[in-house]
Amino acid sequence: MGQPVIVENRGGGGSVIGTEVVAKAPPDGYSIFDGGAGPGDQREPARQLPYDAEKSFAPVSLLVSAPMVLSVHSRSRSTM
């Protein structure tokens, strides 16, 4: 990128603490959020977030694509 990059990890609060910092940062392109599925997965009905998960962020790029597999024991039976 041709310039220094500072990584500031803000853990805790189920990622709400770090997400809030980026949500309230000036929209100048210098603060980037990388939080897995994104802030939208924190929209639990009972949870009061200090930011609007849908309006505070805009997707920029897909960073990773990984296959997911669900496995069970070969002798397991369905109960449905």
C-alpha positions in Angstrom: 0.0 0.0 0.0 3.0 2.2 0.3 2.2 3.5 3.7 2.4 2.3 7.3 -0.6 0.3 8.7 -1.5 0.3 12.4 -3.5 -2.7 13.7 -5.5 -1.9 16.8 -7.2 -4.9 18.3 -10.1 -4.1 20.6 -11.4 -7.3 22.0 -14.3 -7.9 24.4 -18.0 -7.4 24.6 -18.7 -10.0 21.8 -16.8 -7.7 19.4 -19.1 -4.8 20.2 -16.3 -2.7 21.7 -14.1 -2.7 18.6 -17.0 -2.5 16.2 -18.3 0.6 18.0 -14.9 2.3 17.6 -15.0 1.8 13.8 -18.7 2.8 13.6 -18.1 6.1 15.3 -14.8 6.8 13.5 -14.8 9.6 10.8 -15.9 8.2 7.4 -12.5 9.0 5.9 -11.4 5.5 4.8 -8.7 5.1 7.5 -10.7 2.8 9.8 -11.4 -0.7 8.6 -13.4 -3.4 10.4 -12.6 -7.0 9.9 -14.9 -9.1 12.1 -15.8 -12.3 10.4 -19.4 -12.3 9.4 -19.6 -8.6 10.1 -21.5 -6.4 12.5 -24.9 -7.5 11.1 -24.6 -10.8 13.1 -25.0 -8.8 16.4 -28.6 -7.9 15.8 -30.1 -9.8 18.6 -33.6 -8.4 19.5 -32.8 -7.9 23.2 -29.3 -6.4 22.6 -29.0 -2.6 22.5 -26.0 -1.8 20.3 -24.3 1.6 20.5 -24.4 1.8 16.7 -26.8 0.9 13.8 -25.3 -2.3 12.4 -27.0 -1.8 9.0 -26.4 2.0 8.5 -22.9 2.3 10.1 -21.0 0.0 7.7 -20.6 -0.6 3.9 -19.0 -3.8 2.5 -15.7 -3.2 0.7 -14.3 -6.6 -0.2 -14.7 -10.3 0.3 -11.5 -11.4 2.2 -12.0 -15.1 2.5 -14.1 -17.9 1.2 -14.0 -21.2 3.0 -16.0 -24.4 2.6 -18.1 -25.6 5.5 -18.9 -29.2 6.3 -21.4 -30.7 8.7 -20.6 -34.3 9.7 -22.3 -36.9 11.8 -21.4 -40.4 12.9 -22.0 -43.0 10.1 -24.4 -45.0 12.2 -26.5 -42.0 13.4 -30.2 -42.1 12.6 -32.6 -39.2 11.9 -35.2 -38.5 14.5 -37.5 -36.6 12.1 
